């Protein structure tokens, strides 16, 4: 009998990290880069490992499988993460991932059916009210998931934090997932270094929340302010959410509502977060343009204000009309920036270089596959950018999947394709845009609409041949999510966009610290071309860790800076020294025992889970970075210059 015991031990070691095939219900920890769909197979990971700087968000999922019986009355809670301080309350938010059923795929080959996207909060982050995330049921033989956001406060002490997500269901069912977070001695800025202008049409918000078309400004503005707060907490700006009537607005009321968001004094978990753009939405006439520009200048907001001269000429606006608009703005409001969605070929051929300050080409035209735009086109903007005050932004549209049925972009094949905010594309596609923006040397991102199908968002978002095209929020009415106050509800895609914005900070930090070539190499290795974005979420996390490690190397020999250690929006801003936190070693079900040869190919970054595969390897990579970081933490403490205003 003794000779059998080693065999039993070996058998146990082989099975501990494999998927769970038992008929009973299962609960496991999952990273943020996996979309848990009903057909997702159960796993056995009981732990997730996270790393974050101060003033950074980090996310993970708790997935459930109903097994043969299903689960009734599922409830979950994460009271706090305990460590050098206690992270709780508004900084720890649980959501139930609501499913939306697609009837037609955005891209050929993607499955049609239920996809997770709307995030119903337990306690919402805007009004602080209990909502209807729990309880819920998990059908037999299907999977569901919870999303967990953790915001590390700006004053949180560095160190290791631990929390337990407790999951219960009817019949005495109980499971736990442990979250281990390492907070590093660094901080992210509250205001994104990458400017953004995500548009919002107020009547869509009115219709979705009231069922009417005629909301007054007094009804709309509190709602719109809540949408702006949520946007800023996801590190982007809603630049056009102002009611158009009456125009001009009564400026004292405008300033009272929107001044705090422009000045960084509005309530926000990212303290001091400011809007990075502000669109003129009034009529294009000389008197109103002059009045708007004068007010923006008097308030100190003119450097973030802009006016669009047209939309995608010659399709949305004719080129003669663009010229006429440009002449008008230059004469009536010479200090107001002009923006146009166009490319370098059209700028030159239509002699628009002197009338456009911010050129915004499609991602397909900046690093494209068509004959006129094949390959990296960044160099074709060099002459345009020589004029003071010019900038290059970029945007994605339905061109990334095909704007009409039967016109699907041929680049969208398994494992590749364009960045995409469609809900039935991979998590990696939604996180990629900011990486491409960095690679192309652009300094801002435009997105044409965020509430296009807000009224039907919980059931249908199919628009311009894509599921979710122009709709990034859900209407959080009391009828939809419980509570008493109407609030915006985030999509899973908003979380991924936020992650891309935070990735951009790492790319910029390495560049500013002295090695832009390395930052570009890491980004280019991850995304060989804008049309070849991988679906491998682990690859994004691994690339992020490489940037963190290089940043540590670059800053370890610098003279310590006694500058401010809290995130600010002026002077100097501390940026992350590292974000590869130290996983606890030897924990049951953890992923820290990794062979050195496997480290080079590992996933790492914001989140790892136990359970084998690339996520298991990730723990070793995180530990290696943490061990390296601890030798530097006492030697280097640096800040980098803030984004110029």
N, C-alpha and C positions, 0 to 999 in steps of 0.2 A: 504493500500500500504506500509506503513512503516514496517510492519511485514515481508515483502518479502526481504528487504535489507540484513538482517543477512544471509539468505539462499544464496543470490547471493555471498556474501563475502566468505562463506564456500565453495561454489562450485568452486570459483576461486582458493582458497587455495589448493583444492584437485587436480586441473588440471594443476597448473603452472609447475610442474616438469615432467609431463608425456610425452611420445613420441608424436611427431607431426603427426597427421593422415590427415592433410589438404592436398588438392590436389596441393597447390602451392609449389614452390621450397623452400628449407630450408637450413640454414647454422647454424652450431653449433660447439662449442668447444669440443674437445675430448682429452683424455690422450694418452700417447705414447704406452700403452699396449693393444690397440685394433687395429686389422687389419680391416680397413674399406674396405669391398668388395662391389661390385655392388649391392648386395642384402641387404646391411645393412639398417635398418630402420632409419628414421630421428628422431632426438631428438631436444630438445629446449634449451639446455645449451648455454648461451650467454657469459660465463666467464670461464677461466681456472686459476688455482692458482698454482704457482710454488714456489719452494724453492731451493736455491743453495748456495754453498760456493763460494768464489772467486776461479777463475781458474777451474771452473767446467762447464760442459755442461748440459743443461736441455732442454727437448724437449716436444712439444705438437703437436696436429693436429687440423686443421680446416676442418671439414667435410661438404660436400654439398650433397643435394638430389635434383634431378631434378623435383620431383613432377610429375604432369600429363603433363606438358608442356616442361620440360627440360630447360637448361640454355645454352645460346650461348655467346661466347666471355668472359669467366670468367677471371677476373684479380684480383690480391690481392697485398697488400703491408702492411708492418709493418715498418713505418719510424724509430721508436726508442722506447725504454722503458725509460721513464723519472723517475728520483728519485733523490737521492743525487748526481748522475752523469747521463750522457746520454749514454745508450748502443745502438750502431747503427753500421752501416757499416758492416765490416767483422764479427762482433760478433753477428749479427742477420741475419739469412739466411732462406729464404723461398724456398721450393721445391714443385714441382708437383709430386705426387705419380703416377708413370707409372704402368700399369697393365701388368702382364705376364700371359698367358693362359696355364695352365697345361692340358695335355692330359691323364695323368695317375698319380694317387696320390702317394706320397712318402710313405704314411702309409694308410692301409686299413681303410676306414671310413671317411677320410678327403675328402671334396668336390673337384671335378675336375672343373676347369674353371679359371676365372680371379682372380689373387691375386696381391695386391699392393707390390712393392718391389723396383724397380729402382726409384731413387730420382733425378729428373731433376731440377737443381737449377735455380732460377731467376737470381742471379749473382753468378757465381761459386766461391768457396772459394780458389781455387788455382791460377787461372790467373786473377780473378776479372772481367771477361767479362760477359756481359748480354747474357743470354741463352734463350731457347725457352720454359720455364716453362709456360708462359702466352702469349696470351690467349689460353683457351681450352674450350671445351664444356662438359656439363654433360647431358647425354641422359635422356629422360623422364623415370621416375620410377626406376632410378638407382642412386647410390651414388658414389662419388669420394672424394678424400681428398688431403689436403696440409699438408706437414710436416714443422714444424718450429723449428729451432735450435737456442738457445740462449747460447752464451758463456759469462760467467761473467769474465771480465778481472781481472788479478791478483791484480790490484790496485783499483778496484771498491770499493767505500765506502759501508759499510753495510747499510741496510735499505730497504724500500719498493719502488718498481719500478712498473710503470704501462705503458702499451702500448696497442694500439688498432689495430687489424688486420682488414683492410677495404677490403671488398669483393664487387666487382661490376661485372655486366654482361650487355649484350645488353638489350635495352628496359628500361633503367633507374633502373634496379634492384640494390639494395644496402643493405648490411647487415654488421654488425660489431661483432667481438668477442674480448672481453677484456682479456688481459693477465696481471695478478698481480703476480709479482715476489718479494719474500723477499730474500735478500742477507744477509747471516749470517756472523758473524765476524770470519771466518775461511778460510782456503785455502787448496785445494788439490794439491798434488805434480804433476809436469808436466810429470815426468817419472813414469810409472806405477810401483808399488811395486811388481806386479806379472810379472815375466819374460814371454816372449812369442816368439815363432818362427813360424810365419805363412809364408808358402812357396809360392814362385812365380816363374814360369818358363818363362823367358824373351821372348822366341819365340812366346808364346801365345799373349803377348802384341804387338809384332811386327805385327803378322798376323791381329789382331783385329783393329789396328790403321792405318796400311798401306796397308793391303791386300797382303803383300808379306811375304816370309819366310827368307829373307836375309838382314835384317836390320844391318847396321854397328853399332859398339859401339857408334859412334858419334851421330847416329840417335836415338838409344835406350836410352842412359843414361839420357837425359833430361826427357823423358817420364817416365822412371823408378823412377827418383828422385821425380816426382810428385806423383807417387803411394806411395812412402815411406812417403812423407809428409802427405798424406791423412791417411795412416795407423797410424802414430804417433799422429795425431789429433783425432784418435779413440782409442788411448791408447794401441796399439799393434804394434809389429815390423814385418816387412817383412825381414826375415833373409837371403834369398837366391836369391835376385833379381839381382845379378850381372851377366853381360854377361860372358859366359864361354870361349869365344875365342876373342882375344888370351889369353892364360894362360902360364905363369903368366902375369897378367896385368902390364902395365907400372905404377909402384907404385905411382909416383908423380901425375899422372892423377887420379888414384883410390882415393888417399887421397884428392885431390881437390874436387872430386864429392861426396864422401861418408863420408869424415872426418867431415863435419859440422853436419851430422845426427848422427854420433857416439859421437861427442863432445857436441851436444846440441846447436849449433850456427846457424843452418839452420832456415830460416823463418818458423814460426809455431805459431798458435794461443796459443798453450801451450808452452810458452816461456821456452827454455832450455830442451825441451823433447829430450831424447836420445834413440837410439836403445838399446834394452836390450839383443840382441843376434846377432851373425854374423856367418853364416855357411861357412865352407870351401867347395867350389864347383869345385875345380880343380881336376886333375887326382890324383889317389891314388898311388903316387910314392914318394920315399924317398926325392928326391931333391926338389920337389914342396912343400911337406909338411913342410920340414925344412925351406924353404924360406918364406912361408906364416907365420909360427909360429914366426920366427925371426922378421918379419915386424910387426906383431900384438903386440909382446912384446915391440918393440921399440916405438910404437905409444901409448902404454898403453891400448890397446884394447883386450889383450889376455884373460882377465877374462870373456869376453863375447863371445869369439870365440869358435866354436865347429866343430867337424866332425862326420858325421853319419857313423857308421861301417856297416850298412846294413839297410834293411827295412823289418820289420815283418817276421823275420826268423821263420820257414824254407820256407815260401811262397815266399817272395820277394828276399831273399838272403839265401843261405845255411848256416848252423852253422859253417862248416869248413871255409867258406869264411869269416864269421864274425871274427873267431879266427885269420885268416891270416891278415885281416885288422887291428885288434887290436894290433897284434904283430908289424906290420909295423909302426903304429902311435906311439906306446910306444918307439920304437927304434929311429925313425927319428925325432919325434916331441913330446918329453916327457911332455912338458907343455901344449899341446893342449887337451882340453876336448873331450871325446868321448861320443857319444850319440847312443842309440839303442832303437827302438820301440819293446819292449818285456815286459814280466811280471816276477814276482819273481820265479815262478816255472821253467821257461825256463832259467833264470839266474843261478839258482842252478844246475839244471840237466845237463846243458851244460858247467858248470864251467867257467862262464863269469864274475863273480863278480869283479875280479881284472882288467878286460879289459874295463869295462863300467863305466863311471863316472856319466852319466845322464841316468837313466832308465825311459822309457816313456811307461807305460802300457795303454791299452785301458781303457776308463771309465768302459766298460763292464767287465773288468778283475780286476778292483780295488774295485768295489762295485757291484758285479754281481749277476746273477740269475742262471748261469750254475753250475753244481755240483762242478767243480774244483775251482770256483771263487765265490761261493755263500756268500753274505754278505760282510762286511767290511774287505778288505784284507790288510789294511795299515800296520798291525803288521808284515806281512810276509816280509816287506822290512827293518825291524829294523836292522838286522845284516848287510845288504848291506850298510845302511846309517851310520853305525859306522865308516866306513873308511873315513878319511878326503878328502874333495873335491867331494864327491858324492852328488847327488840330485835326487829327485823324481819329475818328471813332469807327465803330462797325456794328452791324446788326445781322440777325438771322431772321428768316421768314419762312413761308411755305415753300420757298425754293429749295429748302433743305430736304423736303420729302416729296415735293411735286404739288403744285397749287390746284391741280384738277385731276380727277380720276383718270388713270391711264398715263399720267405724266410723271410717275414716280422717278426720282433721281436714280440713275443707274449705279451711283456710288454706294447706295444704301443696300449693302449685302451683309450677310452674317459676319459679325466681327468688325465691321467698318461702317463708314457713313459720316454724315455731317453732324455737328453739334445740334441738339434738338431739345426743345422744351415740350415735346409731345408726351402725354402721360403713358402711352404704350410703347415707349422706347426705353432703353436701359438707363439705369441710374448714371452710368458713366457719360452718356450723351448729354444729360442735363448739367453735368458738372464741368463739361469740356470748354464751354464758350470762353470763359475767362483765361484759360490756358492759351487758346488760339489768339485772343486779344493781345496777350503779352507777346507771343511769338511774332505778331505782325506789328508790334510797336505802336499799337493804338492806345489811346488814353481814356477812352470812354466807350460805353455800350448803350445802344438805343434798342428798345423793344416796343413795337407799335401799339400794343394793347394788353391789358392785364385782366379786364373784366368783360370781354367780348360776349361771352355766353353765361354771364353770372346768374341770370334768372333760372337757367336750366342746368347749372353746373353739377348738381348732385346726380343728375340722370343722363345728361347728354352735353358733350362739349365738341361735337364734330363740326369743324368749320374749316374752310379752305383746304379740304381733303386731309385734315389732321385732327386727331383727338386731343383737344387742349390748346389748339392754336389760338393765341390771344386771350386765354383764360388761365390765370395762375392762382386766383382766389376762389373761395366758396362763400356764399352768403350765410353767415352765422345768425340766422333768425331764431327766436325762441322756439318756433315750430320745428325747426330743423335740428337744433342742438340743445334745446332746453334753456333754462335761465330766464332772465328778464330783459337783458340788454342786447340789442343788435350789435354784432361785432363781425369783423372779417375772420374767416377761417383759412389757415394756411394749407396749401397743397404740399404733398411730399416733394414736388419739384421746387418749391420755394426753399426748402431745406438744402437741396442739392445746389441750387444757385448760390445760396449763402456759403456753402462749402467751397464752391468755385471762387467766390470773392475772397475767402480766407486763403485759398491756395495762391491767389494773385499776390497777396501780401508777402508770402514766403518767396515767390519768384522775385518780387521787387526788393525784398530785404537782401537776398544774396547778391543781386546786381548792385545795389547801393553800397553793400559792404566791400565791393571790389572785384567781383567775379561774374560779370554779366554773361560771359561766354559759357560758364558752367550752367548758369540758370537756363540759358537757351538750349544747351545740349540736353539737359534733363527733360525740358519741355518737348524738344524735338524728338528725342528718343521715345517719349510717350505718345506723341501725336506727329507722325511723319509728315502728314499733310492734313489740312482742315477737313478734307473729305475722307480721311482714314482714321476716325476716332474709334478706338477700341471699345468693346463692351466689357472689358475686364476691369471691374472696379478695384480689384486688388492692385492693379498696375498704377492707378492714380495714387493710392495710399503709399506704395513703395516709392514713387517719384517724389512725393511730398517729403518723405523721410530723408531722401538723399539731399534735398534742399536744406533741411534742418541741420543735418550733419555738416554740410559745407559751410553753412552760416556760423556754426560753432567754431569751425576751423579758422574762418576768416576773422572772427572777433576775439578769439582766445588770446591773441598777442597784442590787441589794441590796448591803449591806455584807458583804464577805467574812467568812465564819464560820470560826473556827479549830477548830471541833469535829472529832470523829473522822472519818476518811476511810475507815475500814474498816466494812463492814456490821455492825451490832450489833442487839440486840433490847431495848435499854433506853436511856434518855437521849435521844439524837438519832440518827437514821439518815440517812445520805446516800442520796438518791434521784437518779435520772438527771437531769443537766442537759441532756443531748441524747443522741440515739441515731441521728442521721442521719450516718453516717460518710462519709468521703471516698473515693469510688471512685478508683482509679488512672485517670489520663486518658491517652487515646490507646492503650490496650491493644488488641491485635487481638481482634476478636470481642466487644469490650466495648460498654457501652450508655451512654456518656457524652456523645455528640454529639446533643443534643436541642434542638429549637427552643423559645424561651421560651414561645410560645403553647401548646405541648403540656404544659407542666409542670403546669398547674392540674388536669389530668385524669389525672395519672400515678399509677401504683402506686409505693409506696415502703415503707420501713420495714426490717424485719429482713433481707430477702433480695431481691436482684434478679438476673436472669440476662440474658445476651445473647440475641439471636435475634429481635429485632423485637417489634412489638405493644406492649402496655402494659408489659411487663417492660423493653423497650428504653428507653421513656420514663422509666422509674423511675430509671435511672442519672443522668439529668440532674437529676431532683428531689433525689436523694440528694446530688449534687455541690453543688447550690445551697444545701442545708441545711448541708452541711459547710463551704462557704466562709463562710456566715454565722456558723457556730459558731466557726470559728477566730478570728474577731475578738472573740469574747466570752470565750473560754476563759480568757484571762489576766486578765479583769476580774471574773469572777464564779465563786465557789467556795462553794456553799452547802449546808447541810443543812436538813432539815425535821423537825418533831417526830415522834418514833416513835409507833407505834400504842399507844394507852393500853391497859394491861393490865387 
